[in-house]
Amino acid sequence: MNNRIRVLRAEHDWSQAEVADRLGVARQTVVALEAGKYAPSLPLAFKISKLFGKPVEEIFDAESAT
Amino acid sequence: MKSSNPVTVASRKYLVEMALCMGAYVAVLVPAIWLLDRGGLTGPLKFAVAAAPVVPVVFVFLALLRYFGRTDEFERRMLLESLGLAGLITALLAATYGFLENAGLPHLSAWFTWAAFMVSWLIGRLIVSRYYGT
């Protein structure tokens, strides 16, 4: 599922490890999320939304969902 | 400073628990082999002593289950998918060799299935990691 996590992370000047710690997940999880290889659960999607202060639909591209 | 990331904490706890379980495994296996080699055991007691090393192995699996509950959702998925692939690969290998036994290959110990599962799990993990690009 395509998303804007990499862009939002760059805007905040956070590393993948920092985002992982803020979300309470492994760095490899952030890698897979950014690559669009892994679609997060609803609770994690809302955590990401809260972290970047953007609604879920502005972060994730529903059209690319598989 | 120790990381407070829940996934790092889960990995650390898993390693500690695994080390304890492996220590317990050796502590049970060595006397079990010694007792069996010494001879004199018969009936159910002999079987109980021979199977005793399975108890710490059960604790290894419990440690894995606890890790499963503590780690994050993506690691959980990769773990499940790699275990699933390992099961399929092992089943395929076991069935293939079973048929080859009909053609004259020697009958193998059940231990080979265990070894095949462990190697297949590693292969499954590599396939899953590659798929997700991690």
N, CA and C atoms of all chains as a GROMACS GRO file, in nm:
protein
  600
    1MET      N    1   0.085  -0.119   0.000
    1MET     CA    2   0.000   0.000   0.000
    1MET      C    3   0.089   0.125   0.000
    2ASN      N    4   0.075   0.208  -0.102
    2ASN     CA    5   0.158   0.329  -0.111
    2ASN      C    6   0.121   0.427  -0.001
    3ASN      N    7   0.221   0.502   0.044
    3ASN     CA    8   0.197   0.598   0.152
    3ASN      C    9   0.302   0.708   0.148
    4ARG      N   10   0.282   0.809   0.236
    4ARG     CA   11   0.372   0.925   0.236
    4ARG      C   12   0.461   0.926   0.361
    5ILE      N   13   0.478   0.811   0.421
    5ILE     CA   14   0.554   0.805   0.547
    5ILE      C   15   0.698   0.856   0.529
    6ARG      N   16   0.763   0.816   0.419
    6ARG     CA   17   0.902   0.858   0.397
    6ARG      C   18   0.911   1.011   0.386
    7VAL      N   19   0.816   1.070   0.313
    7VAL     CA   20   0.815   1.216   0.294
    7VAL      C   21   0.790   1.286   0.428
    8LEU      N   22   0.690   1.237   0.501
    8LEU     CA   23   0.656   1.299   0.630
    8LEU      C   24   0.772   1.284   0.730
    9ARG      N   25   0.838   1.170   0.723
    9ARG     CA   26   0.953   1.148   0.813
    9ARG      C   27   1.064   1.247   0.780
   10ALA      N   28   1.087   1.271   0.650
   10ALA     CA   29   1.191   1.365   0.608
   10ALA      C   30   1.155   1.506   0.653
   11GLU      N   31   1.026   1.541   0.643
   11GLU     CA   32   0.981   1.675   0.686
   11GLU      C   33   1.010   1.698   0.834
   12HIS      N   34   0.998   1.592   0.913
   12HIS     CA   35   1.025   1.603   1.057
   12HIS      C   36   1.171   1.582   1.090
   13ASP      N   37   1.250   1.547   0.986
   13ASP     CA   38   1.393   1.521   1.004
   13ASP      C   39   1.417   1.408   1.105
   14TRP      N   40   1.335   1.304   1.092
   14TRP     CA   41   1.349   1.187   1.181
   14TRP      C   42   1.415   1.073   1.103
   15SER      N   43   1.494   0.994   1.173
   15SER     CA   44   1.549   0.872   1.111
   15SER      C   45   1.443   0.762   1.120
   16GLN      N   46   1.467   0.652   1.046
   16GLN     CA   47   1.373   0.539   1.053
   16GLN      C   48   1.371   0.482   1.196
   17ALA      N   49   1.488   0.481   1.260
   17ALA     CA   50   1.495   0.428   1.397
   17ALA      C   51   1.415   0.515   1.494
   18GLU      N   52   1.421   0.650   1.473
   18GLU     CA   53   1.344   0.739   1.560
   18GLU      C   54   1.194   0.717   1.544
   19VAL      N   55   1.151   0.704   1.418
   19VAL     CA   56   1.007   0.679   1.392
   19VAL      C   57   0.968   0.545   1.455
   20ALA      N   58   1.055   0.444   1.440
   20ALA     CA   59   1.026   0.311   1.496
   20ALA      C   60   1.007   0.322   1.647
   21ASP      N   61   1.097   0.395   1.715
   21ASP     CA   62   1.087   0.410   1.860
   21ASP      C   63   0.959   0.485   1.900
   22ARG      N   64   0.924   0.587   1.823
   22ARG     CA   65   0.804   0.664   1.855
   22ARG      C   66   0.676   0.582   1.834
   23LEU      N   67   0.683   0.487   1.739
   23LEU     CA   68   0.565   0.401   1.713
   23LEU      C   69   0.567   0.273   1.797
   24GLY      N   70   0.684   0.244   1.857
   24GLY     CA   71   0.697   0.120   1.934
   24GLY      C   72   0.705  -0.003   1.848
   25VAL      N   73   0.768   0.013   1.728
   25VAL     CA   74   0.786  -0.102   1.638
   25VAL      C   75   0.935  -0.114   1.604
   26ALA      N   76   0.970  -0.221   1.530
   26ALA     CA   77   1.109  -0.240   1.488
   26ALA      C   78   1.140  -0.150   1.368
   27ARG      N   79   1.268  -0.122   1.348
   27ARG     CA   80   1.307  -0.039   1.233
   27ARG      C   81   1.268  -0.109   1.102
   28GLN      N   82   1.280  -0.242   1.099
   28GLN     CA   83   1.245  -0.317   0.978
   28GLN      C   84   1.096  -0.298   0.941
   29THR      N   85   1.013  -0.271   1.043
   29THR     CA   86   0.870  -0.248   1.019
   29THR      C   87   0.853  -0.115   0.944
   30VAL      N   88   0.931  -0.014   0.986
   30VAL     CA   89   0.924   0.117   0.919
   30VAL      C   90   0.975   0.103   0.775
   31VAL      N   91   1.081   0.022   0.757
   31VAL     CA   92   1.136  -0.002   0.622
   31VAL      C   93   1.027  -0.061   0.531
   32ALA      N   94   0.959  -0.164   0.582
   32ALA     CA   95   0.856  -0.232   0.501
   32ALA      C   96   0.736  -0.140   0.475
   33LEU      N   97   0.701  -0.058   0.576
   33LEU     CA   98   0.589   0.036   0.559
   33LEU      C   99   0.623   0.138   0.450
   34GLU      N  100   0.743   0.197   0.460
   34GLU     CA  101   0.783   0.300   0.364
   34GLU      C  102   0.790   0.246   0.222
   35ALA      N  103   0.831   0.120   0.211
   35ALA     CA  104   0.842   0.057   0.078
   35ALA      C  105   0.705   0.019   0.023
   36GLY      N  106   0.601   0.034   0.105
   36GLY     CA  107   0.466  -0.002   0.061
   36GLY      C  108   0.446  -0.153   0.054
   37LYS      N  109   0.538  -0.227   0.118
   37LYS     CA  110   0.531  -0.374   0.114
   37LYS      C  111   0.439  -0.428   0.222
   38TYR      N  112   0.415  -0.347   0.323
   38TYR     CA  113   0.334  -0.394   0.435
   38TYR      C  114   0.225  -0.291   0.468
   39ALA      N  115   0.100  -0.336   0.469
   39ALA     CA  116  -0.012  -0.249   0.507
   39ALA      C  117  -0.036  -0.268   0.657
   40PRO      N  118  -0.027  -0.159   0.734
   40PRO     CA  119  -0.038  -0.174   0.880
   40PRO      C  120  -0.180  -0.207   0.924
   41SER      N  121  -0.189  -0.256   1.048
   41SER     CA  122  -0.321  -0.278   1.109
   41SER      C  123  -0.386  -0.142   1.133
   42LEU      N  124  -0.514  -0.141   1.160
   42LEU     CA  125  -0.584  -0.015   1.188
   42LEU      C  126  -0.524   0.058   1.308
   43PRO      N  127  -0.497  -0.013   1.421
   43PRO     CA  128  -0.436   0.057   1.536
   43PRO      C  129  -0.301   0.122   1.501
   44LEU      N  130  -0.217   0.052   1.423
   44LEU     CA  131  -0.087   0.111   1.388
   44LEU      C  132  -0.105   0.227   1.291
   45ALA      N  133  -0.201   0.214   1.199
   45ALA     CA  134  -0.228   0.324   1.105
   45ALA      C  135  -0.269   0.451   1.182
   46PHE      N  136  -0.351   0.435   1.285
   46PHE     CA  137  -0.393   0.550   1.365
   46PHE      C  138  -0.277   0.607   1.447
   47LYS      N  139  -0.187   0.520   1.491
   47LYS     CA  140  -0.068   0.567   1.563
   47LYS      C  141   0.018   0.654   1.471
   48ILE      N  142   0.032   0.607   1.344
   48ILE     CA  143   0.112   0.680   1.245
   48ILE      C  144   0.045   0.816   1.217
   49SER      N  145  -0.086   0.811   1.205
   49SER     CA  146  -0.163   0.932   1.181
   49SER      C  147  -0.143   1.034   1.293
   50LYS      N  148  -0.145   0.985   1.416
   50LYS     CA  149  -0.128   1.072   1.533
   50LYS      C  150   0.016   1.126   1.538
   51LEU      N  151   0.112   1.042   1.505
   51LEU     CA  152   0.252   1.082   1.511
   51LEU      C  153   0.280   1.198   1.416
   52PHE      N  154   0.226   1.190   1.294
   52PHE     CA  155   0.254   1.294   1.195
   52PHE      C  156   0.147   1.405   1.194
   53GLY      N  157   0.042   1.388   1.276
   53GLY     CA  158  -0.061   1.490   1.284
   53GLY      C  159  -0.141   1.506   1.156
   54LYS      N  160  -0.160   1.396   1.085
   54LYS     CA  161  -0.236   1.399   0.958
   54LYS      C  162  -0.340   1.288   0.960
   55PRO      N  163  -0.455   1.309   0.894
   55PRO     CA  164  -0.554   1.201   0.887
   55PRO      C  165  -0.499   1.081   0.809
   56VAL      N  166  -0.548   0.963   0.843
   56VAL     CA  167  -0.500   0.839   0.780
   56VAL      C  168  -0.507   0.847   0.627
   57GLU      N  169  -0.617   0.903   0.575
   57GLU     CA  170  -0.634   0.905   0.428
   57GLU      C  171  -0.537   1.001   0.359
   58GLU      N  172  -0.474   1.091   0.436
   58GLU     CA  173  -0.372   1.179   0.377
   58GLU      C  174  -0.235   1.112   0.377
   59ILE      N  175  -0.222   1.006   0.455
   59ILE     CA  176  -0.093   0.935   0.463
   59ILE      C  177  -0.093   0.813   0.371
   60PHE      N  178  -0.204   0.739   0.373
   60PHE     CA  179  -0.212   0.615   0.293
   60PHE      C  180  -0.299   0.634   0.170
   61ASP      N  181  -0.254   0.575   0.060
   61ASP     CA  182  -0.327   0.583  -0.066
   61ASP      C  183  -0.419   0.463  -0.078
   62ALA      N  184  -0.548   0.485  -0.054
   62ALA     CA  185  -0.645   0.374  -0.054
   62ALA      C  186  -0.653   0.308  -0.191
   63GLU      N  187  -0.625   0.386  -0.298
   63GLU     CA  188  -0.635   0.331  -0.434
   63GLU      C  189  -0.532   0.221  -0.460
   64SER      N  190  -0.419   0.230  -0.388
   64SER     CA  191  -0.310   0.133  -0.412
   64SER      C  192  -0.324   0.008  -0.326
   65ALA      N  193  -0.431   0.004  -0.244
   65ALA     CA  194  -0.448  -0.110  -0.154
   65ALA      C  195  -0.468  -0.238  -0.233
   66THR      N  196  -0.403  -0.346  -0.183
   66THR     CA  197  -0.417  -0.474  -0.253
   66THR      C  198  -0.503  -0.569  -0.173
   67MET      N  199   2.287   0.314   2.719
   67MET     CA  200   2.152   0.310   2.774
   67MET      C  201   2.070   0.202   2.702
   68LYS      N  202   1.993   0.126   2.779
   68LYS     CA  203   1.911   0.020   2.720
   68LYS      C  204   1.792   0.080   2.646
   69SER      N  205   1.764   0.025   2.526
   69SER     CA  206   1.651   0.074   2.448
   69SER      C  207   1.520   0.034   2.516
   70SER      N  208   1.422   0.127   2.509
   70SER     CA  209   1.291   0.094   2.567
   70SER      C  210   1.191   0.057   2.458
   71ASN      N  211   1.240   0.048   2.332
   71ASN     CA  212   1.153   0.006   2.223
   71ASN      C  213   1.100  -0.134   2.256
   72PRO      N  214   0.966  -0.152   2.254
   72PRO     CA  215   0.909  -0.281   2.294
   72PRO      C  216   0.961  -0.400   2.214
   73VAL      N  217   0.996  -0.377   2.086
   73VAL     CA  218   1.046  -0.488   2.004
   73VAL      C  219   1.186  -0.527   2.049
   74THR      N  220   1.269  -0.426   2.082
   74THR     CA  221   1.404  -0.455   2.131
   74THR      C  222   1.397  -0.526   2.265
   75VAL      N  223   1.305  -0.480   2.351
   75VAL     CA  224   1.286  -0.544   2.483
   75VAL      C  225   1.242  -0.689   2.463
   76ALA      N  226   1.149  -0.711   2.368
   76ALA     CA  227   1.099  -0.847   2.340
   76ALA      C  228   1.214  -0.938   2.295
   77SER      N  229   1.301  -0.885   2.206
   77SER     CA  230   1.414  -0.965   2.156
   77SER      C  231   1.510  -0.998   2.270
   78ARG      N  232   1.535  -0.899   2.355
   78ARG     CA  233   1.628  -0.920   2.467
   78ARG      C  234   1.574  -1.028   2.561
   79LYS      N  235   1.446  -1.017   2.595
   79LYS     CA  236   1.384  -1.116   2.686
   79LYS      C  237   1.387  -1.255   2.622
   80TYR      N  238   1.362  -1.259   2.490
   80TYR     CA  239   1.360  -1.388   2.419
   80TYR      C  240   1.498  -1.453   2.426
   81LEU      N  241   1.604  -1.373   2.404
   81LEU     CA  242   1.740  -1.428   2.408
   81LEU      C  243   1.773  -1.482   2.546
   82VAL      N  244   1.734  -1.407   2.652
   82VAL     CA  245   1.760  -1.452   2.789
   82VAL      C  246   1.685  -1.582   2.817
   83GLU      N  247   1.557  -1.585   2.779
   83GLU     CA  248   1.475  -1.705   2.804
   83GLU      C  249   1.528  -1.825   2.725
   84MET      N  250   1.571  -1.799   2.601
   84MET     CA  251   1.626  -1.908   2.519
   84MET      C  252   1.753  -1.963   2.583
   85ALA      N  253   1.839  -1.874   2.632
   85ALA     CA  254   1.965  -1.916   2.694
   85ALA      C  255   1.934  -2.003   2.817
   86LEU      N  256   1.836  -1.962   2.897
   86LEU     CA  257   1.797  -2.039   3.016
   86LEU      C  258   1.744  -2.177   2.974
   87CYS      N  259   1.662  -2.178   2.870
   87CYS     CA  260   1.605  -2.305   2.822
   87CYS      C  261   1.713  -2.398   2.769
   88MET      N  262   1.811  -2.343   2.697
   88MET     CA  263   1.917  -2.427   2.643
   88MET      C  264   2.003  -2.483   2.757
   89GLY      N  265   2.024  -2.400   2.861
   89GLY     CA  266   2.097  -2.447   2.979
   89GLY      C  267   2.021  -2.562   3.045
   90ALA      N  268   1.888  -2.547   3.056
   90ALA     CA  269   1.805  -2.651   3.116
   90ALA      C  270   1.807  -2.777   3.030
   91TYR      N  271   1.811  -2.757   2.899
   91TYR     CA  272   1.813  -2.871   2.805
   91TYR      C  273   1.938  -2.956   2.829
   92VAL      N  274   2.053  -2.889   2.838
   92VAL     CA  275   2.179  -2.962   2.861
   92VAL      C  276   2.174  -3.028   2.999
   93ALA      N  277   2.120  -2.955   3.098
   93ALA     CA  278   2.113  -3.008   3.236
   93ALA      C  279   2.024  -3.133   3.245
   94VAL      N  280   1.929  -3.147   3.154
   94VAL     CA  281   1.842  -3.265   3.155
   94VAL      C  282   1.897  -3.374   3.061
   95LEU      N  283   1.949  -3.330   2.946
   95LEU     CA  284   1.995  -3.426   2.845
   95LEU      C  285   2.113  -3.511   2.894
   96VAL      N  286   2.212  -3.445   2.954
   96VAL     CA  287   2.334  -3.517   2.995
   96VAL      C  288   2.302  -3.629   3.096
   97PRO      N  289   2.231  -3.599   3.207
   97PRO     CA  290   2.197  -3.709   3.298
   97PRO      C  291   2.105  -3.814   3.236
   98ALA      N  292   2.017  -3.771   3.143
   98ALA     CA  293   1.925  -3.867   3.079
   98ALA      C  294   2.006  -3.968   2.997
   99ILE      N  295   2.103  -3.917   2.919
   99ILE     CA  296   2.186  -4.006   2.837
   99ILE      C  297   2.269  -4.098   2.929
  100TRP      N  298   2.322  -4.038   3.037
  100TRP     CA  299   2.404  -4.116   3.132
  100TRP      C  300   2.322  -4.231   3.192
  101LEU      N  301   2.199  -4.200   3.234
  101LEU     CA  302   2.112  -4.302   3.295
  101LEU      C  303   2.078  -4.413   3.196
  102LEU      N  304   2.053  -4.374   3.069
  102LEU     CA  305   2.018  -4.474   2.968
  102LEU      C  306   2.138  -4.562   2.933
  103ASP      N  307   2.257  -4.496   2.925
  103ASP     CA  308   2.380  -4.572   2.894
  103ASP      C  309   2.415  -4.670   3.006
  104ARG      N  310   2.389  -4.627   3.130
  104ARG     CA  311   2.424  -4.710   3.246
  104ARG      C  312   2.342  -4.840   3.246
  105GLY      N  313   2.222  -4.830   3.184
  105GLY     CA  314   2.134  -4.948   3.176
  105GLY      C  315   2.059  -4.971   3.305
  106GLY      N  316   1.980  -5.075   3.307
  106GLY     CA  317   1.906  -5.109   3.428
  106GLY      C  318   1.765  -5.050   3.433
  107LEU      N  319   1.740  -4.947   3.349
  107LEU     CA  320   1.605  -4.888   3.348
  107LEU      C  321   1.516  -4.972   3.257
  108THR      N  322   1.394  -4.991   3.303
  108THR     CA  323   1.300  -5.069   3.219
  108THR      C  324   1.162  -5.003   3.220
  109GLY      N  325   1.080  -5.046   3.127
  109GLY     CA  326   0.939  -5.007   3.124
  109GLY      C  327   0.917  -4.858   3.112
  110PRO      N  328   0.810  -4.808   3.174
  110PRO     CA  329   0.772  -4.666   3.161
  110PRO      C  330   0.881  -4.570   3.209
  111LEU      N  331   0.956  -4.610   3.312
  111LEU     CA  332   1.061  -4.522   3.365
  111LEU      C  333   1.168  -4.496   3.258
  112LYS      N  334   1.202  -4.599   3.183
  112LYS     CA  335   1.302  -4.586   3.077
  112LYS      C  336   1.253  -4.486   2.970
  113PHE      N  337   1.125  -4.501   2.934
  113PHE     CA  338   1.069  -4.408   2.834
  113PHE      C  339   1.062  -4.265   2.888
  114ALA      N  340   1.028  -4.251   3.017
  114ALA     CA  341   1.019  -4.118   3.078
  114ALA      C  342   1.155  -4.050   3.078
  115VAL      N  343   1.260  -4.126   3.112
  115VAL     CA  344   1.396  -4.069   3.114
  115VAL      C  345   1.440  -4.032   2.972
  116ALA      N  346   1.409  -4.120   2.876
  116ALA     CA  347   1.448  -4.094   2.736
  116ALA      C  348   1.379  -3.970   2.681
  117ALA      N  349   1.252  -3.949   2.722
  117ALA     CA  350   1.175  -3.835   2.668
  117ALA      C  351   1.193  -3.708   2.752
  118ALA      N  352   1.261  -3.717   2.866
  118ALA     CA  353   1.273  -3.601   2.957
  118ALA      C  354   1.328  -3.474   2.889
  119PRO      N  355   1.427  -3.485   2.797
  119PRO     CA  356   1.478  -3.362   2.734
  119PRO      C  357   1.374  -3.283   2.655
  120VAL      N  358   1.258  -3.345   2.630
  120VAL     CA  359   1.152  -3.272   2.557
  120VAL      C  360   1.095  -3.160   2.645
  121VAL      N  361   1.100  -3.179   2.778
  121VAL     CA  362   1.040  -3.078   2.868
  121VAL      C  363   1.104  -2.940   2.848
  122PRO      N  364   1.240  -2.928   2.852
  122PRO     CA  365   1.297  -2.796   2.824
  122PRO      C  366   1.268  -2.746   2.682
  123VAL      N  367   1.250  -2.840   2.587
  123VAL     CA  368   1.216  -2.798   2.450
  123VAL      C  369   1.077  -2.733   2.448
  124VAL      N  370   0.986  -2.786   2.532
  124VAL     CA  371   0.853  -2.724   2.544
  124VAL      C  372   0.869  -2.580   2.594
  125PHE      N  373   0.963  -2.559   2.687
  125PHE     CA  374   0.987  -2.423   2.738
  125PHE      C  375   1.047  -2.332   2.630
  126VAL      N  376   1.125  -2.392   2.539
  126VAL     CA  377   1.177  -2.315   2.424
  126VAL      C  378   1.060  -2.263   2.341
  127PHE      N  379   0.962  -2.351   2.316
  127PHE     CA  380   0.846  -2.311   2.237
  127PHE      C  381   0.762  -2.206   2.312
  128LEU      N  382   0.754  -2.221   2.445
  128LEU     CA  383   0.680  -2.121   2.524
  128LEU      C  384   0.750  -1.985   2.516
  129ALA      N  385   0.885  -1.987   2.516
  129ALA     CA  386   0.961  -1.862   2.503
  129ALA      C  387   0.931  -1.798   2.368
  130LEU      N  388   0.922  -1.882   2.264
  130LEU     CA  389   0.891  -1.832   2.130
  130LEU      C  390   0.751  -1.770   2.128
  131LEU      N  391   0.656  -1.838   2.195
  131LEU     CA  392   0.519  -1.785   2.200
  131LEU      C  393   0.513  -1.652   2.274
  132ARG      N  394   0.592  -1.642   2.382
  132ARG     CA  395   0.595  -1.514   2.456
  132ARG      C  396   0.654  -1.404   2.369
  133TYR      N  397   0.760  -1.437   2.294
  133TYR     CA  398   0.820  -1.340   2.201
  133TYR      C  399   0.716  -1.296   2.098
  134PHE      N  400   0.640  -1.395   2.050
  134PHE     CA  401   0.534  -1.369   1.952
  134PHE      C  402   0.434  -1.266   2.006
  135GLY      N  403   0.401  -1.278   2.135
  135GLY     CA  404   0.305  -1.186   2.196
  135GLY      C  405   0.364  -1.048   2.224
  136ARG      N  406   0.495  -1.041   2.242
  136ARG     CA  407   0.558  -0.915   2.282
  136ARG      C  408   0.604  -0.830   2.165
  137THR      N  409   0.638  -0.896   2.053
  137THR     CA  410   0.698  -0.821   1.943
  137THR      C  411   0.592  -0.745   1.863
  138ASP      N  412   0.633  -0.672   1.758
  138ASP     CA  413   0.534  -0.591   1.685
  138ASP      C  414   0.462  -0.674   1.578
  139GLU      N  415   0.358  -0.614   1.520
  139GLU     CA  416   0.269  -0.688   1.429
  139GLU      C  417   0.339  -0.736   1.303
  140PHE      N  418   0.437  -0.658   1.254
  140PHE     CA  419   0.504  -0.697   1.130
  140PHE      C  420   0.597  -0.816   1.154
  141GLU      N  421   0.671  -0.813   1.265
  141GLU     CA  422   0.759  -0.925   1.299
  141GLU      C  423   0.673  -1.051   1.322
  142ARG      N  424   0.556  -1.030   1.384
  142ARG     CA  425   0.463  -1.142   1.407
  142ARG      C  426   0.422  -1.205   1.274
  143ARG      N  427   0.392  -1.119   1.178
  143ARG     CA  428   0.350  -1.170   1.047
  143ARG      C  429   0.464  -1.246   0.979
  144MET      N  430   0.587  -1.188   0.986
  144MET     CA  431   0.701  -1.254   0.921
  144MET      C  432   0.729  -1.389   0.986
  145LEU      N  433   0.714  -1.391   1.121
  145LEU     CA  434   0.736  -1.515   1.195
  145LEU      C  435   0.635  -1.622   1.150
  146LEU      N  436   0.508  -1.581   1.144
  146LEU     CA  437   0.402  -1.675   1.104
  146LEU      C  438   0.421  -1.724   0.960
  147GLU      N  439   0.453  -1.631   0.870
  147GLU     CA  440   0.470  -1.670   0.729
  147GLU      C  441   0.590  -1.762   0.711
  148SER      N  442   0.700  -1.734   0.785
  148SER     CA  443   0.819  -1.819   0.772
  148SER      C  444   0.791  -1.958   0.831
  149LEU      N  445   0.716  -1.963   0.941
  149LEU     CA  446   0.679  -2.093   1.000
  149LEU      C  447   0.587  -2.171   0.905
  150GLY      N  448   0.495  -2.100   0.840
  150GLY     CA  449   0.405  -2.164   0.744
  150GLY      C  450   0.482  -2.222   0.627
  151LEU      N  451   0.576  -2.144   0.574
  151LEU     CA  452   0.658  -2.192   0.462
  151LEU      C  453   0.740  -2.312   0.506
  152ALA      N  454   0.795  -2.305   0.630
  152ALA     CA  455   0.877  -2.416   0.681
  152ALA      C  456   0.793  -2.544   0.688
  153GLY      N  457   0.668  -2.532   0.732
  153GLY     CA  458   0.580  -2.648   0.740
  153GLY      C  459   0.556  -2.709   0.603
  154LEU      N  460   0.532  -2.622   0.504
  154LEU     CA  461   0.507  -2.671   0.368
  154LEU      C  462   0.631  -2.738   0.309
  155ILE      N  463   0.747  -2.673   0.326
  155ILE     CA  464   0.872  -2.729   0.271
  155ILE      C  465   0.901  -2.864   0.336
  156THR      N  466   0.885  -2.868   0.471
  156THR     CA  467   0.913  -2.994   0.543
  156THR      C  468   0.819  -3.105   0.498
  157ALA      N  469   0.691  -3.072   0.483
  157ALA     CA  470   0.594  -3.173   0.439
  157ALA      C  471   0.632  -3.226   0.301
  158LEU      N  472   0.673  -3.135   0.214
  158LEU     CA  473   0.712  -3.175   0.078
  158LEU      C  474   0.835  -3.265   0.081
  159LEU      N  475   0.937  -3.225   0.162
  159LEU     CA  476   1.059  -3.305   0.173
  159LEU      C  477   1.028  -3.443   0.231
  160ALA      N  478   0.945  -3.445   0.338
  160ALA     CA  479   0.913  -3.572   0.405
  160ALA      C  480   0.838  -3.666   0.309
  161ALA      N  481   0.743  -3.610   0.235
  161ALA     CA  482   0.667  -3.693   0.140
  161ALA      C  483   0.757  -3.742   0.028
  162THR      N  484   0.844  -3.654  -0.024
  162THR     CA  485   0.934  -3.693  -0.133
  162THR      C  486   1.026  -3.807  -0.088
  163TYR      N  487   1.085  -3.789   0.033
  163TYR     CA  488   1.176  -3.893   0.080
  163TYR      C  489   1.100  -4.023   0.109
  164GLY      N  490   0.978  -4.010   0.160
  164GLY     CA  491   0.896  -4.128   0.186
  164GLY      C  492   0.875  -4.209   0.060
  165PHE      N  493   0.849  -4.140  -0.052
  165PHE     CA  494   0.832  -4.210  -0.180
  165PHE      C  495   0.964  -4.271  -0.226
  166LEU      N  496   1.075  -4.198  -0.202
  166LEU     CA  497   1.206  -4.250  -0.244
  166LEU      C  498   1.244  -4.375  -0.165
  167GLU      N  499   1.193  -4.385  -0.040
  167GLU     CA  500   1.218  -4.506   0.038
  167GLU      C  501   1.158  -4.628  -0.032
  168ASN      N  502   1.044  -4.605  -0.101
  168ASN     CA  503   0.983  -4.715  -0.178
  168ASN      C  504   1.076  -4.763  -0.289
  169ALA      N  505   1.165  -4.672  -0.332
  169ALA     CA  506   1.257  -4.708  -0.441
  169ALA      C  507   1.389  -4.762  -0.387
  170GLY      N  508   1.397  -4.779  -0.254
  170GLY     CA  509   1.516  -4.844  -0.199
  170GLY      C  510   1.606  -4.758  -0.112
  171LEU      N  511   1.576  -4.626  -0.098
  171LEU     CA  512   1.661  -4.544  -0.010
  171LEU      C  513   1.638  -4.589   0.135
  172PRO      N  514   1.742  -4.575   0.220
  172PRO     CA  515   1.729  -4.624   0.358
  172PRO      C  516   1.626  -4.546   0.441
  173HIS      N  517   1.563  -4.614   0.536
  173HIS     CA  518   1.465  -4.550   0.624
  173HIS      C  519   1.539  -4.456   0.720
  174LEU      N  520   1.492  -4.331   0.730
  174LEU     CA  521   1.562  -4.233   0.814
  174LEU      C  522   1.492  -4.215   0.949
  175SER      N  523   1.570  -4.169   1.047
  175SER     CA  524   1.516  -4.139   1.179
  175SER      C  525   1.422  -4.018   1.172
  176ALA      N  526   1.328  -4.010   1.266
  176ALA     CA  527   1.236  -3.896   1.272
  176ALA      C  528   1.311  -3.766   1.299
  177TRP      N  529   1.434  -3.778   1.349
  177TRP     CA  530   1.516  -3.658   1.375
  177TRP      C  531   1.540  -3.577   1.248
  178PHE      N  532   1.543  -3.646   1.133
  178PHE     CA  533   1.567  -3.574   1.008
  178PHE      C  534   1.453  -3.476   0.979
  179THR      N  535   1.332  -3.510   1.023
  179THR     CA  536   1.218  -3.420   1.002
  179THR      C  537   1.238  -3.293   1.084
  180TRP      N  538   1.286  -3.311   1.208
  180TRP     CA  539   1.314  -3.196   1.296
  180TRP      C  540   1.419  -3.106   1.230
  181ALA      N  541   1.529  -3.170   1.185
  181ALA     CA  542   1.638  -3.093   1.122
  181ALA      C  543   1.588  -3.023   0.997
  182ALA      N  544   1.507  -3.096   0.917
  182ALA     CA  545   1.454  -3.037   0.793
  182ALA      C  546   1.365  -2.917   0.825
  183PHE      N  547   1.286  -2.927   0.933
  183PHE     CA  548   1.198  -2.816   0.970
  183PHE      C  549   1.280  -2.693   1.009
  184MET      N  550   1.386  -2.714   1.087
  184MET     CA  551   1.468  -2.601   1.131
  184MET      C  552   1.537  -2.532   1.013
  185VAL      N  553   1.591  -2.614   0.920
  185VAL     CA  554   1.657  -2.556   0.802
  185VAL      C  555   1.551  -2.486   0.715
  186SER      N  556   1.433  -2.548   0.702
  186SER     CA  557   1.326  -2.488   0.621
  186SER      C  558   1.277  -2.356   0.682
  187TRP      N  559   1.279  -2.349   0.814
  187TRP     CA  560   1.236  -2.227   0.882
  187TRP      C  561   1.332  -2.112   0.848
  188LEU      N  562   1.462  -2.146   0.846
  188LEU     CA  563   1.563  -2.046   0.811
  188LEU      C  564   1.543  -2.002   0.666
  189ILE      N  565   1.520  -2.100   0.577
  189ILE     CA  566   1.497  -2.068   0.435
  189ILE      C  567   1.370  -1.982   0.421
  190GLY      N  568   1.264  -2.023   0.495
  190GLY     CA  569   1.138  -1.948   0.493
  190GLY      C  570   1.158  -1.805   0.537
  191ARG      N  571   1.239  -1.788   0.640
  191ARG     CA  572   1.265  -1.653   0.694
  191ARG      C  573   1.337  -1.568   0.588
  192LEU      N  574   1.434  -1.629   0.518
  192LEU     CA  575   1.508  -1.555   0.415
  192LEU      C  576   1.414  -1.515   0.301
  193ILE      N  577   1.325  -1.606   0.263
  193ILE     CA  578   1.230  -1.577   0.154
  193ILE      C  579   1.137  -1.462   0.195
  194VAL      N  580   1.084  -1.471   0.319
  194VAL     CA  581   0.989  -1.369   0.368
  194VAL      C  582   1.060  -1.233   0.380
  195SER      N  583   1.182  -1.233   0.435
  195SER     CA  584   1.257  -1.108   0.450
  195SER      C  585   1.283  -1.044   0.314
  196ARG      N  586   1.317  -1.127   0.218
  196ARG     CA  587   1.344  -1.077   0.082
  196ARG      C  588   1.217  -1.018   0.020
  197TYR      N  589   1.104  -1.088   0.043
  197TYR     CA  590   0.977  -1.041  -0.012
  197TYR      C  591   0.942  -0.902   0.041
  198TYR      N  592   0.962  -0.881   0.172
  198TYR     CA  593   0.926  -0.753   0.233
  198TYR      C  594   1.038  -0.648   0.223
  199GLY      N  595   1.154  -0.692   0.169
  199GLY     CA  596   1.265  -0.596   0.151
  199GLY      C  597   1.326  -0.550   0.281
  200THR      N  598   1.329  -0.637   0.381
  200THR     CA  599   1.387  -0.594   0.509
  200THR      C  600   1.524  -0.661   0.534
   0.00000   0.00000   0.00000
